[in-house]
Structure formats: structure tokens, C-alpha cells
Amino acid sequence: TNALATCTGTMARLDAWERFGLLSAALCHDLEHPGVTSAFLSRMGASAHGYKNLIFRDALLEKHHALSALKLMCDRDVGILEGLSSAQYYQFRSSVSKMILATDMTRHFEYINHLKEFSARRDEDPAVEMDKQLAMELMVKCADASNAIKPAEVARRWTLRVTDEFFDQGDAERCMGMEVSPNCDRFVTSRVALATAFIDYLAGPLFTLLAAAFPATLEAPLLQLAANRASYALSSDLDLEQSRGVRDSDSACSETQTEERGRAGHSSVE
């Protein structure tokens, strides 16, 4: 987040509290994440699996992350927000919450459209600047998807971690007799195919539009994105696994997986 905000010039436009809010949102955007999806929690009953505060109908995880972050920052023993007036506090709370909620992937194309609209406005007036709140939301959102623009070795490690999480959820669903969620079945889903699709349909268009909105700032990340895409095209799932060694825990429906994922991260949020 800091790297993107700096190279796009966003950070230079922010005052001290806006910078603090941006970095706080980045730090807390996955606070108390249980390693399963919002859809899984909805199906299982969030309150019965450790997320007692998940009373929302949509964006369950992102709203929980935001709520937990602000609750922590308001703790008197932490005291981070002491000294703010009521007006400053409510502005800070609103800004941080919006940045965290921007990572909800169901809103992905909303931000794609924001970028298209801004680029169209910039074509008409090269001096126009993006709204600061929207820019901050985009910095956090893009950073959340930035594994695709990281060096190849790092990007591959993140691909393994993300697909491990998907497959562990699928194992738990299978063991509980539930329908396995899309992209979560280790027996039919290719890690490489997931990584390729993520670049082709999500990260690629997102960073291409971000680069158009902030010209001459993201050439290197876009080149790395293309290199990673080309690398996946020449790779197999076995190649990915051999880069770290096949996990001993990859056997489906192990008792440990069933117990841990069935609780949907209960211990992580208590």
C-alpha cells in the first residue's frame, strides 16, 4: 500500500491523519480473518463459528475487519485515537472503514468503473486529480491484489498460500457433506489455472487501468505482471508444488482440517 501510494503520488497529497488512516486500513484489512470465505461463513452460520459480531448481510468479513480494527484503535489501553475531536474521529472512522470495505471482491467492477471514469475525465482535463478518498481506497484494494505484480518467487509463494486456503476450505466442506465451493476443490481445480485467471480477469485489468490513471508510475509492476503471466503459462501445478515441497497436510478430509475449518477460525477471533 505504501509503495503504490508513494509511486502514484497519492501519499504526497495526504495530510498526517489521512496517511495514518491509509496505513491503518492496509494493516487491518484482514484483521481476524478465519481463512474461509464470507459465503462459507454465511452457509455455516457465522455467529455459531466464532464470529459473534458478524450480523451483516453482505461483505461479512470486510465489515468485521473494519469493526474489529476500529474497536481496537478505540481501546483506552491502546489510545491511538486520543486527542481527536468528535468530528475528526467520525471522519477517520468513515475513511478507514471505506478503505477496508474496498477489498470486498464483490465490488471489484465498481472500482474498475471508477478508474475508467477517471481516465476519461483526465483525457478531457490532464490537470484533474482523483478524489483523495477514492485514491486511498484504490491503493488498499490494489495492494490486496498485488501478489500478481510481485517478483516471480514471491508471487508463486502467494499463489500457493491462497490456493492452500481455498483447498482447505473445500476439504472441510466435503467432510461436512456440503457442496464444495467454486475454486476450492483440490481434486478438480488447477492452481496454475486459478493464478492465470486471476491475472487475466482481475489483477491484469485492474493494474492496467491504475497505470492509465497514474501515467508513468507503474511501468515496472506491469512488466512484472506480464512476466508472471508468461511464467504460469509454462508451468504446471507440480512445478508450483516443487517450489516448496508437497505439503504433508494435503490429504483430504484429515481430522485436523475438519476440526479447524469446521470451526471457521473460532480460536482466531476469541
C-alpha positions as CSV (number, residue, x, y, z in Angstrom):
1,T,0.0,0.0,0.0
2,N,2.7,2.4,0.9
3,A,4.7,1.6,-2.3
4,L,1.7,2.1,-4.5
5,A,0.6,5.3,-2.7
6,T,4.1,6.7,-3.0
7,C,4.8,5.9,-6.6
8,T,1.4,7.2,-7.8
9,G,1.8,10.4,-5.8
10,T,-1.2,9.7,-3.6
11,M,0.8,9.8,-0.4
12,A,2.1,13.3,-1.1
13,R,-1.4,14.6,-1.3
14,L,-2.4,13.3,2.1
15,D,-2.2,15.0,5.5
16,A,-0.8,13.2,8.5
17,W,-4.1,11.7,9.7
18,E,-5.0,10.6,6.2
19,R,-1.6,8.8,5.8
20,F,-2.2,7.2,9.2
21,G,-5.7,6.1,8.1
22,L,-4.4,4.7,4.9
23,L,-1.7,2.6,6.6
24,S,-4.0,1.5,9.4
25,A,-6.5,0.3,6.8
26,A,-3.8,-1.6,5.0
27,L,-2.6,-3.2,8.2
28,C,-6.1,-4.1,9.4
29,H,-7.8,-5.0,6.2
30,D,-7.8,-8.8,7.0
31,L,-7.8,-8.5,10.8
32,E,-9.2,-11.7,12.4
33,H,-9.6,-13.4,9.1
34,P,-10.5,-17.1,9.7
35,G,-9.1,-18.4,6.4
36,V,-12.5,-19.1,4.8
37,T,-14.8,-17.0,2.6
38,S,-17.8,-14.9,3.6
39,A,-20.0,-17.3,1.7
40,F,-18.7,-20.2,3.8
41,L,-19.5,-18.3,7.0
42,S,-23.0,-17.5,5.7
43,R,-23.7,-21.1,5.0
44,M,-22.4,-22.3,8.3
45,G,-23.9,-19.6,10.5
46,A,-21.2,-17.0,11.3
47,S,-22.2,-16.4,14.9
48,A,-22.0,-20.2,15.7
49,H,-18.5,-20.4,14.5
50,G,-16.7,-17.7,16.4
51,Y,-17.7,-14.5,14.5
52,K,-20.2,-13.3,17.1
53,N,-20.2,-9.8,15.6
54,L,-21.0,-10.8,12.0
55,I,-24.5,-9.6,11.8
56,F,-24.2,-8.2,8.3
57,R,-26.0,-9.5,5.2
58,D,-23.1,-8.8,2.8
59,A,-19.3,-8.3,2.9
60,L,-19.3,-10.2,6.2
61,L,-15.5,-10.5,6.5
62,E,-14.7,-7.0,5.4
63,K,-17.2,-5.4,7.7
64,H,-15.9,-7.5,10.6
65,H,-12.3,-6.5,9.8
66,A,-13.3,-2.8,9.8
67,L,-15.3,-3.1,13.0
68,S,-12.5,-5.0,14.8
69,A,-9.9,-2.5,13.7
70,L,-11.8,0.5,14.9
71,K,-12.7,-1.3,18.2
72,L,-9.0,-2.0,18.8
73,M,-8.0,1.6,18.0
74,C,-10.6,3.0,20.3
75,D,-9.5,0.8,23.2
76,R,-8.3,3.1,26.0
77,D,-5.3,0.9,26.6
78,V,-4.2,1.4,23.0
79,G,-5.1,5.1,22.9
80,I,-4.2,5.6,19.2
81,L,-7.1,8.0,18.5
82,E,-6.9,10.0,21.7
83,G,-6.9,13.7,21.0
84,L,-9.2,13.6,18.0
85,S,-12.3,15.7,18.2
86,S,-15.7,14.0,17.6
87,A,-15.8,15.4,14.0
88,Q,-12.2,14.2,13.3
89,Y,-13.0,10.8,14.8
90,Y,-16.1,10.2,12.7
91,Q,-14.2,11.3,9.6
92,F,-11.3,9.0,10.4
93,R,-13.7,6.1,11.1
94,S,-15.6,6.6,7.9
95,S,-12.4,6.8,5.8
96,V,-10.8,3.7,7.3
97,S,-14.0,1.7,7.0
98,K,-14.4,2.6,3.3
99,M,-10.8,1.6,2.6
100,I,-11.2,-1.8,4.2
101,L,-14.6,-2.4,2.5
102,A,-12.9,-1.6,-0.8
103,T,-11.2,-5.0,-0.6
104,D,-14.6,-6.8,-0.9
105,M,-14.2,-8.6,-4.3
106,T,-17.9,-8.4,-5.0
107,R,-17.3,-4.6,-5.5
108,H,-14.3,-5.2,-7.9
109,F,-16.0,-4.0,-11.0
110,E,-17.3,-0.9,-9.2
111,Y,-13.7,0.2,-8.8
112,I,-12.9,-0.8,-12.4
113,N,-15.6,1.6,-13.5
114,H,-14.3,4.3,-11.2
115,L,-10.9,4.0,-12.9
116,K,-12.4,4.1,-16.4
117,E,-14.4,7.2,-15.5
118,F,-11.4,9.0,-14.0
119,S,-9.2,8.2,-17.1
120,A,-12.0,9.6,-19.3
121,R,-12.0,12.8,-17.2
122,R,-8.3,13.0,-17.4
123,D,-8.3,12.7,-21.2
124,E,-10.5,15.8,-21.2
125,D,-8.5,17.7,-18.5
126,P,-5.0,16.4,-17.9
127,A,-4.8,18.5,-14.7
128,V,-7.7,16.8,-12.9
129,E,-6.9,14.9,-9.7
130,M,-8.6,11.9,-8.3
131,D,-10.7,12.3,-5.2
132,K,-8.4,11.6,-2.3
133,Q,-10.8,9.1,-0.6
134,L,-11.2,7.1,-3.8
135,A,-7.5,7.1,-4.4
136,M,-6.9,5.8,-0.9
137,E,-9.5,3.0,-1.4
138,L,-7.8,2.1,-4.6
139,M,-4.4,1.9,-3.0
140,V,-5.6,-0.6,-0.4
141,K,-7.7,-2.6,-2.9
142,C,-4.8,-2.8,-5.4
143,A,-2.3,-3.7,-2.7
144,D,-4.7,-6.5,-1.7
145,A,-4.4,-8.0,-5.2
146,S,-0.7,-7.1,-5.6
147,N,0.7,-10.7,-5.4
148,A,0.4,-10.7,-9.2
149,I,2.9,-7.8,-9.6
150,K,5.4,-9.1,-7.1
151,P,8.7,-10.8,-8.1
152,A,8.1,-14.3,-9.5
153,E,9.3,-16.2,-6.5
154,V,7.1,-14.2,-4.1
155,A,4.1,-14.3,-6.5
156,R,4.4,-18.1,-6.6
157,R,4.5,-18.4,-2.8
158,W,1.4,-16.3,-2.6
159,T,-0.3,-18.4,-5.2
160,L,0.4,-21.5,-3.1
161,R,-0.8,-19.9,0.1
162,V,-4.0,-18.6,-1.4
163,T,-4.9,-21.9,-3.1
164,D,-3.9,-23.8,0.0
165,E,-6.6,-21.7,1.8
166,F,-9.2,-22.4,-0.9
167,F,-8.5,-26.1,-0.9
168,D,-8.5,-26.4,2.9
169,Q,-12.0,-24.8,2.9
170,G,-13.1,-27.3,0.2
171,D,-11.8,-30.2,2.3
172,A,-13.8,-29.0,5.3
173,E,-16.9,-28.6,3.1
174,R,-16.5,-32.1,1.7
175,C,-16.0,-33.6,5.1
176,M,-19.2,-32.0,6.4
177,G,-21.2,-33.2,3.4
178,M,-21.5,-29.7,1.9
179,E,-21.2,-28.8,-1.7
180,V,-17.6,-27.7,-2.3
181,S,-17.4,-24.0,-3.2
182,P,-16.1,-22.9,-6.6
183,N,-12.3,-23.0,-6.9
184,C,-12.0,-24.9,-3.6
185,D,-11.9,-28.5,-4.8
186,R,-8.3,-29.7,-4.9
187,F,-9.2,-32.7,-7.0
188,V,-10.5,-30.7,-10.0
189,T,-9.1,-27.2,-9.6
190,S,-5.7,-26.3,-11.0
191,R,-3.6,-23.8,-9.0
192,V,-1.9,-22.5,-12.2
193,A,-5.3,-22.0,-13.8
194,L,-6.5,-20.0,-10.8
195,A,-3.4,-17.9,-10.9
196,T,-3.7,-17.3,-14.6
197,A,-7.4,-16.4,-14.4
198,F,-6.7,-14.0,-11.5
199,I,-4.3,-12.1,-13.7
200,D,-6.4,-12.3,-16.9
201,Y,-9.7,-11.2,-15.4
202,L,-9.0,-9.4,-12.2
203,A,-5.4,-8.2,-11.4
204,G,-4.4,-7.5,-15.0
205,P,-7.3,-5.2,-16.0
206,L,-7.1,-3.5,-12.5
207,F,-3.4,-2.6,-12.7
208,T,-3.6,-1.7,-16.4
209,L,-6.4,0.9,-15.5
210,L,-4.5,2.1,-12.4
211,A,-1.4,2.7,-14.6
212,A,-3.6,4.7,-17.1
213,A,-5.0,6.8,-14.2
214,F,-1.5,7.5,-12.9
215,P,0.7,7.7,-16.0
216,A,4.4,6.9,-16.0
217,T,4.3,5.4,-12.4
218,L,3.6,1.7,-12.8
219,E,5.7,0.5,-15.8
220,A,7.8,-1.9,-13.7
221,P,4.8,-3.5,-11.9
222,L,3.1,-4.0,-15.3
223,L,6.2,-5.7,-16.7
224,Q,6.4,-8.0,-13.7
225,L,2.7,-8.8,-14.1
226,A,3.3,-9.8,-17.7
227,A,6.4,-11.9,-16.7
228,N,4.4,-13.7,-14.1
229,R,1.6,-14.4,-16.5
230,A,4.1,-15.8,-19.0
231,S,5.7,-17.9,-16.3
232,Y,2.4,-19.5,-15.3
233,A,1.7,-20.3,-18.9
234,L,4.8,-22.5,-18.9
235,S,4.2,-24.1,-15.5
236,S,2.2,-26.9,-14.1
237,D,0.7,-27.4,-10.6
238,L,3.6,-29.8,-10.0
239,D,6.1,-27.1,-10.8
240,L,4.4,-24.9,-8.1
241,E,4.4,-27.6,-5.6
242,Q,8.1,-28.5,-6.2
243,S,9.0,-24.9,-5.4
244,R,8.1,-25.5,-1.8
245,G,7.7,-29.3,-1.4
246,V,4.3,-31.1,-1.3
247,R,2.5,-30.4,1.9
248,D,2.0,-33.3,4.2
249,S,-1.4,-31.9,5.1
250,D,-2.7,-32.2,1.5
251,S,-4.5,-35.4,2.2
252,A,-8.2,-34.6,2.0
253,C,-10.6,-34.7,5.0
254,S,-7.9,-35.1,7.7
255,E,-9.3,-34.9,11.2
256,T,-7.3,-31.8,11.9
257,Q,-8.6,-30.0,8.8
258,T,-12.2,-30.9,9.6
259,E,-12.0,-29.7,13.2
260,E,-10.1,-26.5,12.4
261,R,-12.0,-25.4,9.3
262,G,-15.4,-26.6,10.7
263,R,-14.9,-24.0,13.5
264,A,-14.2,-21.4,10.8
265,G,-11.4,-19.8,12.7
266,H,-13.1,-19.8,16.1
267,S,-9.9,-19.6,18.0
268,S,-8.5,-16.8,15.9
269,V,-11.2,-14.4,16.9
270,E,-11.8,-15.2,20.6
